[in-house]
Structure formats: structure tokens, C-alpha cells
């Protein structure tokens, strides 16, 4: 698998058009790209102007090149090339990272370049995996990816962390006794570093208007992999957001029901909608009964939304209204239903 890091400079005056492109088109386009697993654009202001970074993961280099008109140009962002200058892509072998994430939340993206000592790769990756697993379970880390350069020095490592917000990053840095501008995980990982890692921060771009009081909504792709979950859905399933984005629909139901999920999913896609009672299995093995209403190809083609309401809660099962309440603007639901 491939981790791709695209850097570019936004042409002065085109910032608003880039924001609209991400909001209106990027997610729908990304969901249709074969082999694209995750996709997150982010920006920061520098002396040179607005810098764009796009971090994406792919099933393989063949799929990546098949999607590319220009190997150093933006992918899954139709029309973005005309808004950018000096674009350049770096490609890494994805060593750690399973999230099926899309630009569907405000977040802080942190990119860290890590030079490691010779002959410590296997031990380093094992230590990072344990450290990252703890963060994914205990903090508001949304996604974590680690790659090593495909061409050139194999000890050139890049780590990408997507945090729910800046406060979450500050909390973890504070708990480790580190400044936010310093590397995280020093207690476990510094023994492997050949030099202090270099850190960059960006503001993630999003296609929705995040609302903390959004109802419990899960959004999956055609292959039943979750691409988005609201905080309420994470609480209901008993899992951190980051964990949900590594799971499929069948992973949150009781084991006895899992074999039936693929057939039921196909029936749902064919029908276009489905609702009724449902049982979720939480991460601790306990079960919670809910009512659900699901709509295919909403809020975008290739994405399928489910609204979950616990039994005993008499709120209306209205997926379109729930998507608006979750920050997906009205035109998406109108397009999906019309």
C-alpha cells in the first residue's frame, strides 16, 4: 500500500475556489477513484502564501498511477490543478495505517518527518504500532499513518496524524510533558531516532460544517467500510472515531449476525433505503438495541448513511434531516433524493 503526500502552493486569489471545490466535489470524486483508501487535504498560511498538502493512501502504486494524469498533480480533486502551482508528490510505502478517512471534519493535521537509526526498522515499527494503538484508543486522534520512502533512503519515515481538533493535540502533548511543536512519543520512540523529527501543522479542509450536537450517523462506502462517523455514533458504538474508521459494517454487530451482513447490505443498496430495529455490539462486547434508517448514495454517490437512535428515544428517523443537522448542507441531500 502507498502513502502519498502532495504539496502545492495555492495561487493567490484562488483560496476561496479551492475551499468550494473541497466542499462541493472532492469527497464525491474520491469515493469513485479505484484504489483510493483515504484522502485529506489541509492548508496553512506561510510567508509564501497558502500552502496545500494532500495526504492520501492507496491500495497500490498501479492504482495510483492509473488515476493520475500527472504524477505530481492533485488526484481526486477535479479542476484543482488550475488553482495550484509548484505541486510535487512524495510516495511512501504504507507501513501503518488502516483508516478509510475522507475530509469530513474540521481537524488538525500533523506531519512529522522522522530520521531513524540504521537497522532498527522492525523494532521501531513495532514500538510505533503499540504507541499509536494506545493513542487511537485513549485520545481524540482520528487517523494515523506511517510510511517509509519508496525511492531513496529507507530510513526516511513520515508520520501523519489527524487530530479531532487542536485541543486534543494539546492534551496529548501536555500529558507527555512536551510542547506542541516537539515530537510526541519520545519516551517510547526517541531511542530509534537518528535526529529530532521535524514537525509541520496544517488545518484540515472539510466538506461539511461540523456540529458537535450532530445525531448518531455512520457513513460507509460501497464496500461497507466506514468513511465517517459523528461523535454521537462513536459513543453509541463504544469506540473512538479513529477505530470506527478502520472498521466495516459487520464489525459493529454481534458475531452471530455477521454472516448475514453482506446479503442484507446488497439488498439495502438495491432498495435504496432500509429501516428497522438493529443490534450493535460495543467494543466491550455489550449490546445496544437501536432503531435505524439508512439511505443509499447519500450524501454522495458511493456513500451510504445510517441514522441510529437508541430504543426508547422517540426522535423521528429522518436521514435527510439528520444529515443536515450533522453539517452536510442541504443541497447534498436534495441531490441524493432527487
Short mmCIF file of the C-alpha atoms (twelve columns), coordinates in Angstrom:
data_MODEL
# 
_entry.id   MODEL 
# 
loop_
_atom_site.group_PDB 
_atom_site.id 
_atom_site.type_symbol 
_atom_site.label_atom_id 
_atom_site.label_alt_id 
_atom_site.label_comp_id 
_atom_site.label_asym_id 
_atom_site.label_seq_id 
_atom_site.Cartn_x 
_atom_site.Cartn_y 
_atom_site.Cartn_z 
_atom_site.pdbx_PDB_model_num 
ATOM 1   C CA . UNK A 1   0.000   0.000   0.000   1 
ATOM 2   C CA . UNK A 2   1.092   3.553   -0.733  1 
ATOM 3   C CA . UNK A 3   1.081   6.741   1.331   1 
ATOM 4   C CA . UNK A 4   1.112   9.816   -0.909  1 
ATOM 5   C CA . UNK A 5   1.968   13.333  0.243   1 
ATOM 6   C CA . UNK A 6   1.231   16.082  -2.285  1 
ATOM 7   C CA . UNK A 7   2.440   19.615  -1.648  1 
ATOM 8   C CA . UNK A 8   1.472   22.686  -3.638  1 
ATOM 9   C CA . UNK A 9   1.121   26.438  -3.395  1 
ATOM 10  C CA . UNK A 10  -2.361  27.864  -3.816  1 
ATOM 11  C CA . UNK A 11  -2.345  30.571  -6.480  1 
ATOM 12  C CA . UNK A 12  -3.122  33.915  -4.803  1 
ATOM 13  C CA . UNK A 13  -6.805  34.752  -5.126  1 
ATOM 14  C CA . UNK A 14  -7.848  31.112  -5.639  1 
ATOM 15  C CA . UNK A 15  -8.213  30.165  -1.964  1 
ATOM 16  C CA . UNK A 16  -11.997 30.502  -1.939  1 
ATOM 17  C CA . UNK A 17  -12.377 28.399  -5.088  1 
ATOM 18  C CA . UNK A 18  -10.239 25.668  -3.553  1 
ATOM 19  C CA . UNK A 19  -12.390 25.687  -0.414  1 
ATOM 20  C CA . UNK A 20  -15.551 25.373  -2.542  1 
ATOM 21  C CA . UNK A 21  -14.025 22.558  -4.571  1 
ATOM 22  C CA . UNK A 22  -13.265 20.530  -1.443  1 
ATOM 23  C CA . UNK A 23  -16.695 21.311  -0.004  1 
ATOM 24  C CA . UNK A 24  -18.700 20.557  -3.135  1 
ATOM 25  C CA . UNK A 25  -16.804 17.991  -5.203  1 
ATOM 26  C CA . UNK A 26  -13.780 16.374  -3.581  1 
ATOM 27  C CA . UNK A 27  -15.458 13.686  -1.474  1 
ATOM 28  C CA . UNK A 28  -17.802 12.554  -4.237  1 
ATOM 29  C CA . UNK A 29  -14.849 12.344  -6.629  1 
ATOM 30  C CA . UNK A 30  -12.634 10.491  -4.141  1 
ATOM 31  C CA . UNK A 31  -15.278 7.858   -3.453  1 
ATOM 32  C CA . UNK A 32  -15.250 6.955   -7.146  1 
ATOM 33  C CA . UNK A 33  -11.474 6.550   -7.513  1 
ATOM 34  C CA . UNK A 34  -10.453 2.908   -7.604  1 
ATOM 35  C CA . UNK A 35  -7.785  2.040   -5.070  1 
ATOM 36  C CA . UNK A 36  -8.052  5.280   -3.073  1 
ATOM 37  C CA . UNK A 37  -8.469  4.416   0.619   1 
ATOM 38  C CA . UNK A 38  -8.172  7.744   2.401   1 
ATOM 39  C CA . UNK A 39  -7.880  11.352  1.332   1 
ATOM 40  C CA . UNK A 40  -7.296  14.514  3.375   1 
ATOM 41  C CA . UNK A 41  -6.432  17.992  2.054   1 
ATOM 42  C CA . UNK A 42  -5.144  20.585  4.525   1 
ATOM 43  C CA . UNK A 43  -3.722  24.112  4.349   1 
ATOM 44  C CA . UNK A 44  -1.530  26.514  6.278   1 
ATOM 45  C CA . UNK A 45  -0.520  30.127  5.887   1 
ATOM 46  C CA . UNK A 46  3.164   30.836  5.291   1 
ATOM 47  C CA . UNK A 47  5.269   33.752  4.103   1 
ATOM 48  C CA . UNK A 48  4.939   32.364  0.579   1 
ATOM 49  C CA . UNK A 49  1.142   32.353  0.789   1 
ATOM 50  C CA . UNK A 50  -1.288  29.492  1.361   1 
ATOM 51  C CA . UNK A 51  0.297   26.046  1.186   1 
ATOM 52  C CA . UNK A 52  -1.757  22.955  0.412   1 
ATOM 53  C CA . UNK A 53  -0.924  19.424  1.468   1 
ATOM 54  C CA . UNK A 54  -2.974  16.394  0.417   1 
ATOM 55  C CA . UNK A 55  -2.315  13.120  2.223   1 
ATOM 56  C CA . UNK A 56  -3.826  10.006  0.672   1 
ATOM 57  C CA . UNK A 57  -3.445  6.243   0.952   1 
ATOM 58  C CA . UNK A 58  -3.793  3.765   -1.898  1 
ATOM 59  C CA . UNK A 59  -4.068  0.022   -2.336  1 
ATOM 60  C CA . UNK A 60  -1.049  0.092   -4.655  1 
ATOM 61  C CA . UNK A 61  1.099   2.183   -6.973  1 
ATOM 62  C CA . UNK A 62  -0.609  0.742   -10.050 1 
ATOM 63  C CA . UNK A 63  -3.981  2.108   -8.923  1 
ATOM 64  C CA . UNK A 64  -2.396  5.456   -8.090  1 
ATOM 65  C CA . UNK A 65  -0.764  5.872   -11.486 1 
ATOM 66  C CA . UNK A 66  -3.958  4.775   -13.243 1 
ATOM 67  C CA . UNK A 67  -5.778  7.654   -11.532 1 
ATOM 68  C CA . UNK A 68  -3.057  10.221  -12.284 1 
ATOM 69  C CA . UNK A 69  -2.887  12.456  -15.329 1 
ATOM 70  C CA . UNK A 70  0.199   13.943  -13.713 1 
ATOM 71  C CA . UNK A 71  2.078   12.003  -11.043 1 
ATOM 72  C CA . UNK A 72  2.918   15.294  -9.320  1 
ATOM 73  C CA . UNK A 73  -0.586  16.716  -9.622  1 
ATOM 74  C CA . UNK A 74  -3.651  16.593  -7.371  1 
ATOM 75  C CA . UNK A 75  -5.784  13.451  -7.503  1 
ATOM 76  C CA . UNK A 76  -9.481  13.119  -6.642  1 
ATOM 77  C CA . UNK A 77  -9.839  16.896  -6.911  1 
ATOM 78  C CA . UNK A 78  -11.198 17.703  -10.390 1 
ATOM 79  C CA . UNK A 79  -10.135 21.158  -11.528 1 
ATOM 80  C CA . UNK A 80  -7.721  21.704  -8.639  1 
ATOM 81  C CA . UNK A 81  -4.652  21.783  -10.893 1 
ATOM 82  C CA . UNK A 82  -5.670  25.182  -12.259 1 
ATOM 83  C CA . UNK A 83  -5.726  26.596  -8.713  1 
ATOM 84  C CA . UNK A 84  -2.267  25.358  -7.730  1 
ATOM 85  C CA . UNK A 85  1.371   25.989  -8.533  1 
ATOM 86  C CA . UNK A 86  4.611   24.138  -7.822  1 
ATOM 87  C CA . UNK A 87  2.892   20.869  -6.957  1 
ATOM 88  C CA . UNK A 88  5.091   17.917  -6.063  1 
ATOM 89  C CA . UNK A 89  4.214   14.471  -4.716  1 
ATOM 90  C CA . UNK A 90  6.223   12.164  -2.475  1 
ATOM 91  C CA . UNK A 91  5.404   8.471   -2.263  1 
ATOM 92  C CA . UNK A 92  5.963   6.154   0.684   1 
ATOM 93  C CA . UNK A 93  5.307   2.520   1.416   1 
ATOM 94  C CA . UNK A 94  2.455   2.495   3.927   1 
ATOM 95  C CA . UNK A 95  3.714   0.620   6.975   1 
ATOM 96  C CA . UNK A 96  0.968   1.521   9.466   1 
ATOM 97  C CA . UNK A 97  -2.472  2.909   8.704   1 
ATOM 98  C CA . UNK A 98  -5.917  1.447   8.117   1 
ATOM 99  C CA . UNK A 99  -8.338  4.369   8.329   1 
ATOM 100 C CA . UNK A 100 -10.805 4.914   5.477   1 
ATOM 101 C CA . UNK A 101 -10.955 8.662   6.145   1 
ATOM 102 C CA . UNK A 102 -12.282 11.489  3.971   1 
ATOM 103 C CA . UNK A 103 -12.306 15.286  4.519   1 
ATOM 104 C CA . UNK A 104 -15.481 15.209  6.583   1 
ATOM 105 C CA . UNK A 105 -14.476 17.015  9.773   1 
ATOM 106 C CA . UNK A 106 -12.587 20.027  10.958  1 
ATOM 107 C CA . UNK A 107 -9.287  18.721  12.247  1 
ATOM 108 C CA . UNK A 108 -5.624  19.438  12.779  1 
ATOM 109 C CA . UNK A 109 -3.203  17.576  10.517  1 
ATOM 110 C CA . UNK A 110 0.303   16.993  11.870  1 
ATOM 111 C CA . UNK A 111 3.049   15.723  9.577   1 
ATOM 112 C CA . UNK A 112 6.316   14.527  11.117  1 
ATOM 113 C CA . UNK A 113 9.488   13.563  9.280   1 
ATOM 114 C CA . UNK A 114 11.454  11.040  11.303  1 
ATOM 115 C CA . UNK A 115 15.048  10.005  10.514  1 
ATOM 116 C CA . UNK A 116 15.661  6.675   12.219  1 
ATOM 117 C CA . UNK A 117 18.874  4.856   13.058  1 
ATOM 118 C CA . UNK A 118 20.190  2.105   10.770  1 
ATOM 119 C CA . UNK A 119 18.983  -1.460  11.309  1 
ATOM 120 C CA . UNK A 120 16.157  -0.628  13.723  1 
ATOM 121 C CA . UNK A 121 13.175  -0.623  11.337  1 
ATOM 122 C CA . UNK A 122 11.390  -3.725  12.631  1 
ATOM 123 C CA . UNK A 123 11.765  -2.727  16.285  1 
ATOM 124 C CA . UNK A 124 10.784  0.853   15.523  1 
ATOM 125 C CA . UNK A 125 7.613   -0.138  13.653  1 
ATOM 126 C CA . UNK A 126 6.572   -2.461  16.472  1 
ATOM 127 C CA . UNK A 127 7.080   0.308   19.039  1 
ATOM 128 C CA . UNK A 128 5.172   2.845   16.911  1 
ATOM 129 C CA . UNK A 129 2.288   0.438   16.415  1 
ATOM 130 C CA . UNK A 130 1.884   -0.072  20.171  1 
ATOM 131 C CA . UNK A 131 2.172   3.658   20.860  1 
ATOM 132 C CA . UNK A 132 -0.285  4.594   18.097  1 
ATOM 133 C CA . UNK A 133 -2.763  1.900   19.195  1 
ATOM 134 C CA . UNK A 134 -2.834  3.431   22.655  1 
ATOM 135 C CA . UNK A 135 -3.460  6.911   21.224  1 
ATOM 136 C CA . UNK A 136 -6.207  5.640   18.925  1 
ATOM 137 C CA . UNK A 137 -7.998  4.115   21.911  1 
ATOM 138 C CA . UNK A 138 -7.367  6.805   24.528  1 
ATOM 139 C CA . UNK A 139 -7.229  10.154  22.727  1 
ATOM 140 C CA . UNK A 140 -9.075  12.158  20.077  1 
ATOM 141 C CA . UNK A 141 -6.698  11.027  17.340  1 
ATOM 142 C CA . UNK A 142 -8.837  10.406  14.249  1 
ATOM 143 C CA . UNK A 143 -6.313  8.718   11.962  1 
ATOM 144 C CA . UNK A 144 -2.646  7.721   11.961  1 
ATOM 145 C CA . UNK A 145 -0.437  6.678   9.046   1 
ATOM 146 C CA . UNK A 146 3.266   5.891   8.863   1 
ATOM 147 C CA . UNK A 147 5.252   5.354   5.673   1 
ATOM 148 C CA . UNK A 148 8.810   4.848   4.532   1 
ATOM 149 C CA . UNK A 149 10.092  6.391   1.331   1 
ATOM 150 C CA . UNK A 150 9.647   4.195   -1.751  1 
ATOM 151 C CA . UNK A 151 12.633  5.614   -3.634  1 
ATOM 152 C CA . UNK A 152 15.806  6.626   -1.837  1 
ATOM 153 C CA . UNK A 153 16.617  6.215   1.815   1 
ATOM 154 C CA . UNK A 154 14.510  3.577   3.555   1 
ATOM 155 C CA . UNK A 155 15.204  5.249   6.894   1 
ATOM 156 C CA . UNK A 156 13.295  8.362   5.744   1 
ATOM 157 C CA . UNK A 157 9.996   7.993   7.611   1 
ATOM 158 C CA . UNK A 158 6.907   10.193  7.530   1 
ATOM 159 C CA . UNK A 159 4.070   10.048  10.053  1 
ATOM 160 C CA . UNK A 160 0.685   11.682  9.518   1 
ATOM 161 C CA . UNK A 161 -1.676  12.284  12.416  1 
ATOM 162 C CA . UNK A 162 -5.170  13.744  12.061  1 
ATOM 163 C CA . UNK A 163 -6.488  15.105  15.350  1 
ATOM 164 C CA . UNK A 164 -10.121 15.857  16.061  1 
ATOM 165 C CA . UNK A 165 -9.084  19.403  16.961  1 
ATOM 166 C CA . UNK A 166 -6.114  21.368  18.217  1 
ATOM 167 C CA . UNK A 167 -7.226  20.968  21.833  1 
ATOM 168 C CA . UNK A 168 -6.919  17.178  21.514  1 
ATOM 169 C CA . UNK A 169 -3.355  17.517  20.250  1 
ATOM 170 C CA . UNK A 170 -2.507  19.917  23.063  1 
ATOM 171 C CA . UNK A 171 -3.939  17.497  25.634  1 
ATOM 172 C CA . UNK A 172 -1.721  14.633  24.478  1 
ATOM 173 C CA . UNK A 173 1.348   16.837  24.199  1 
ATOM 174 C CA . UNK A 174 0.706   18.096  27.723  1 
ATOM 175 C CA . UNK A 175 0.258   14.588  29.106  1 
ATOM 176 C CA . UNK A 176 3.676   13.681  27.687  1 
ATOM 177 C CA . UNK A 177 5.271   16.828  29.053  1 
ATOM 178 C CA . UNK A 178 6.028   18.001  25.521  1 
ATOM 179 C CA . UNK A 179 5.485   21.288  23.738  1 
ATOM 180 C CA . UNK A 180 3.083   21.009  20.782  1 
ATOM 181 C CA . UNK A 181 5.991   21.852  18.481  1 
ATOM 182 C CA . UNK A 182 8.029   18.929  19.770  1 
ATOM 183 C CA . UNK A 183 7.805   15.247  18.773  1 
ATOM 184 C CA . UNK A 184 5.259   13.043  20.511  1 
ATOM 185 C CA . UNK A 185 6.034   9.590   21.838  1 
ATOM 186 C CA . UNK A 186 9.542   10.467  22.911  1 
ATOM 187 C CA . UNK A 187 9.525   8.148   25.895  1 
ATOM 188 C CA . UNK A 188 8.838   5.106   23.727  1 
ATOM 189 C CA . UNK A 189 10.358  6.149   20.395  1 
ATOM 190 C CA . UNK A 190 13.313  8.524   20.891  1 
ATOM 191 C CA . UNK A 191 15.752  5.612   21.184  1 
ATOM 192 C CA . UNK A 192 15.183  4.922   17.474  1 
ATOM 193 C CA . UNK A 193 15.641  8.490   16.168  1 
ATOM 194 C CA . UNK A 194 18.835  9.462   14.361  1 
ATOM 195 C CA . UNK A 195 17.918  13.145  14.866  1 
ATOM 196 C CA . UNK A 196 14.971  15.090  16.232  1 
ATOM 197 C CA . UNK A 197 11.946  14.752  13.957  1 
ATOM 198 C CA . UNK A 198 10.707  17.779  12.013  1 
ATOM 199 C CA . UNK A 199 7.081   18.742  12.569  1 
ATOM 200 C CA . UNK A 200 4.541   20.642  10.465  1 
ATOM 201 C CA . UNK A 201 0.937   21.538  11.295  1 
ATOM 202 C CA . UNK A 202 -1.923  22.164  8.858   1 
ATOM 203 C CA . UNK A 203 -5.643  22.887  9.151   1 
ATOM 204 C CA . UNK A 204 -7.693  20.125  7.566   1 
ATOM 205 C CA . UNK A 205 -10.153 21.170  4.868   1 
ATOM 206 C CA . UNK A 206 -13.652 19.756  5.160   1 
ATOM 207 C CA . UNK A 207 -16.742 19.205  3.044   1 
ATOM 208 C CA . UNK A 208 -19.168 19.687  5.924   1 
ATOM 209 C CA . UNK A 209 -19.937 22.228  8.603   1 
ATOM 210 C CA . UNK A 210 -19.135 20.255  11.782  1 
ATOM 211 C CA . UNK A 211 -21.681 20.438  14.578  1 
ATOM 212 C CA . UNK A 212 -20.904 18.925  17.984  1 
ATOM 213 C CA . UNK A 213 -24.576 18.114  18.664  1 
ATOM 214 C CA . UNK A 214 -24.966 16.068  15.443  1 
ATOM 215 C CA . UNK A 215 -27.039 12.874  15.778  1 
ATOM 216 C CA . UNK A 216 -25.520 9.389   15.570  1 
ATOM 217 C CA . UNK A 217 -24.706 8.889   11.887  1 
ATOM 218 C CA . UNK A 218 -22.418 6.355   10.246  1 
ATOM 219 C CA . UNK A 219 -21.400 6.718   6.588   1 
ATOM 220 C CA . UNK A 220 -19.942 3.743   4.701   1 
ATOM 221 C CA . UNK A 221 -18.618 3.281   1.172   1 
ATOM 222 C CA . UNK A 222 -19.770 0.696   -1.362  1 
ATOM 223 C CA . UNK A 223 -17.591 -1.952  0.295   1 
ATOM 224 C CA . UNK A 224 -19.159 -1.414  3.747   1 
ATOM 225 C CA . UNK A 225 -16.077 0.418   5.056   1 
ATOM 226 C CA . UNK A 226 -16.832 3.358   7.310   1 
ATOM 227 C CA . UNK A 227 -15.632 6.703   5.979   1 
ATOM 228 C CA . UNK A 228 -17.285 8.980   8.533   1 
ATOM 229 C CA . UNK A 229 -18.868 8.814   11.968  1 
ATOM 230 C CA . UNK A 230 -20.247 11.538  14.175  1 
ATOM 231 C CA . UNK A 231 -19.118 11.728  17.809  1 
ATOM 232 C CA . UNK A 232 -22.598 10.551  18.860  1 
ATOM 233 C CA . UNK A 233 -22.177 7.413   16.722  1 
ATOM 234 C CA . UNK A 234 -18.785 6.773   18.293  1 
ATOM 235 C CA . UNK A 235 -20.294 6.995   21.770  1 
ATOM 236 C CA . UNK A 236 -23.182 4.727   20.804  1 
ATOM 237 C CA . UNK A 237 -20.857 2.031   19.427  1 
ATOM 238 C CA . UNK A 238 -18.427 2.385   22.328  1 
ATOM 239 C CA . UNK A 239 -15.466 3.061   20.059  1 
ATOM 240 C CA . UNK A 240 -13.219 6.046   19.354  1 
ATOM 241 C CA . UNK A 241 -13.742 7.729   15.980  1 
ATOM 242 C CA . UNK A 242 -10.346 6.518   14.820  1 
ATOM 243 C CA . UNK A 243 -11.291 2.895   15.455  1 
ATOM 244 C CA . UNK A 244 -14.609 3.228   13.651  1 
ATOM 245 C CA . UNK A 245 -12.790 4.437   10.540  1 
ATOM 246 C CA . UNK A 246 -10.826 1.170   10.411  1 
ATOM 247 C CA . UNK A 247 -13.975 -0.979  10.608  1 
ATOM 248 C CA . UNK A 248 -16.687 -2.270  8.308   1 
ATOM 249 C CA . UNK A 249 -20.428 -2.517  8.889   1 
ATOM 250 C CA . UNK A 250 -20.207 -6.138  10.067  1 
ATOM 251 C CA . UNK A 251 -17.604 -5.284  12.687  1 
ATOM 252 C CA . UNK A 252 -20.121 -3.476  14.913  1 
ATOM 253 C CA . UNK A 253 -22.798 -6.182  15.042  1 
ATOM 254 C CA . UNK A 254 -22.875 -9.306  17.253  1 
ATOM 255 C CA . UNK A 255 -20.788 -12.194 15.927  1 
ATOM 256 C CA . UNK A 256 -23.884 -14.325 15.328  1 
ATOM 257 C CA . UNK A 257 -25.246 -11.751 12.873  1 
ATOM 258 C CA . UNK A 258 -22.112 -11.008 10.854  1 
ATOM 259 C CA . UNK A 259 -22.514 -13.626 8.124   1 
ATOM 260 C CA . UNK A 260 -25.872 -12.115 7.175   1 
ATOM 261 C CA . UNK A 261 -24.499 -8.591  6.707   1 
ATOM 262 C CA . UNK A 262 -23.195 -8.825  3.088   1 
ATOM 263 C CA . UNK A 263 -26.527 -10.103 1.762   1 
ATOM 264 C CA . UNK A 264 -28.502 -7.555  3.766   1 
ATOM 265 C CA . UNK A 265 -26.158 -4.818  2.523   1 
ATOM 266 C CA . UNK A 266 -26.726 -5.794  -1.109  1 
ATOM 267 C CA . UNK A 267 -30.497 -5.748  -0.524  1 
ATOM 268 C CA . UNK A 268 -30.204 -2.293  1.026   1 
ATOM 269 C CA . UNK A 269 -28.209 -0.899  -1.928  1 
ATOM 270 C CA . UNK A 270 -30.699 -2.385  -4.392  1 
ATOM 271 C CA . UNK A 271 -33.697 -0.982  -2.496  1 
ATOM 272 C CA . UNK A 272 -32.111 2.420   -1.904  1 
ATOM 273 C CA . UNK A 273 -33.274 2.665   1.690   1 
ATOM 274 C CA . UNK A 274 -33.983 0.475   4.692   1 
ATOM 275 C CA . UNK A 275 -35.044 0.926   8.302   1 
ATOM 276 C CA . UNK A 276 -35.996 -1.084  11.353  1 
ATOM 277 C CA . UNK A 277 -34.574 -2.454  14.607  1 
ATOM 278 C CA . UNK A 278 -30.864 -3.214  14.838  1 
ATOM 279 C CA . UNK A 279 -28.413 -4.514  17.421  1 
ATOM 280 C CA . UNK A 280 -24.950 -3.000  17.812  1 
ATOM 281 C CA . UNK A 281 -22.095 -4.721  19.589  1 
ATOM 282 C CA . UNK A 282 -19.925 -2.304  21.535  1 
ATOM 283 C CA . UNK A 283 -16.182 -2.707  21.906  1 
ATOM 284 C CA . UNK A 284 -16.604 -4.247  25.381  1 
ATOM 285 C CA . UNK A 285 -18.910 -6.962  23.998  1 
ATOM 286 C CA . UNK A 286 -22.111 -5.441  25.361  1 
ATOM 287 C CA . UNK A 287 -25.041 -4.943  23.021  1 
ATOM 288 C CA . UNK A 288 -27.273 -1.918  22.439  1 
ATOM 289 C CA . UNK A 289 -30.601 -2.010  20.603  1 
ATOM 290 C CA . UNK A 290 -31.351 0.832   18.224  1 
ATOM 291 C CA . UNK A 291 -33.742 1.901   15.515  1 
ATOM 292 C CA . UNK A 292 -32.009 2.717   12.251  1 
ATOM 293 C CA . UNK A 293 -32.843 4.366   8.978   1 
ATOM 294 C CA . UNK A 294 -30.370 4.040   6.115   1 
ATOM 295 C CA . UNK A 295 -30.237 5.748   2.732   1 
ATOM 296 C CA . UNK A 296 -28.063 4.625   -0.168  1 
ATOM 297 C CA . UNK A 297 -25.962 7.108   -2.150  1 
ATOM 298 C CA . UNK A 298 -26.379 9.836   0.427   1 
ATOM 299 C CA . UNK A 299 -24.939 12.332  0.963   1 
ATOM 300 C CA . UNK A 300 -22.904 11.455  -2.176  1 
ATOM 301 C CA . UNK A 301 -22.961 8.665   -4.758  1 
ATOM 302 C CA . UNK A 302 -20.879 5.811   -3.372  1 
ATOM 303 C CA . UNK A 303 -21.570 6.799   0.244   1 
ATOM 304 C CA . UNK A 304 -24.380 5.384   2.344   1 
ATOM 305 C CA . UNK A 305 -25.668 6.987   5.532   1 
ATOM 306 C CA . UNK A 306 -27.311 5.345   8.538   1 
ATOM 307 C CA . UNK A 307 -29.062 7.228   11.320  1 
ATOM 308 C CA . UNK A 308 -29.064 5.363   14.650  1 
ATOM 309 C CA . UNK A 309 -31.446 6.115   17.527  1 
ATOM 310 C CA . UNK A 310 -31.457 4.073   20.763  1 
ATOM 311 C CA . UNK A 311 -34.653 2.235   21.637  1 
ATOM 312 C CA . UNK A 312 -36.791 4.369   23.911  1 
ATOM 313 C CA . UNK A 313 -35.761 7.580   22.145  1 
ATOM 314 C CA . UNK A 314 -38.787 8.732   20.154  1 
ATOM 315 C CA . UNK A 315 -36.973 11.078  17.777  1 
ATOM 316 C CA . UNK A 316 -38.042 10.810  14.153  1 
ATOM 317 C CA . UNK A 317 -35.996 8.580   11.827  1 
ATOM 318 C CA . UNK A 318 -35.337 11.161  9.116   1 
ATOM 319 C CA . UNK A 319 -31.965 10.585  7.447   1 
ATOM 320 C CA . UNK A 320 -32.125 13.664  5.223   1 
ATOM 321 C CA . UNK A 321 -32.830 15.963  8.157   1 
ATOM 322 C CA . UNK A 322 -30.173 14.207  10.255  1 
ATOM 323 C CA . UNK A 323 -27.546 14.774  7.562   1 
ATOM 324 C CA . UNK A 324 -28.364 18.489  7.530   1 
ATOM 325 C CA . UNK A 325 -28.216 18.558  11.327  1 
ATOM 326 C CA . UNK A 326 -24.806 16.859  11.121  1 
ATOM 327 C CA . UNK A 327 -23.449 19.618  8.882   1 
ATOM 328 C CA . UNK A 328 -23.984 18.171  5.427   1 
ATOM 329 C CA . UNK A 329 -25.515 21.108  3.600   1 
ATOM 330 C CA . UNK A 330 -28.995 20.798  2.152   1 
ATOM 331 C CA . UNK A 331 -28.010 20.575  -1.493  1 
ATOM 332 C CA . UNK A 332 -26.310 17.211  -0.895  1 
ATOM 333 C CA . UNK A 333 -29.466 15.624  0.470   1 
ATOM 334 C CA . UNK A 334 -31.565 17.255  -2.227  1 
ATOM 335 C CA . UNK A 335 -29.252 15.826  -4.897  1 
ATOM 336 C CA . UNK A 336 -29.294 12.403  -3.306  1 
ATOM 337 C CA . UNK A 337 -33.088 12.301  -3.035  1 
ATOM 338 C CA . UNK A 338 -33.831 13.940  -6.367  1 
# 
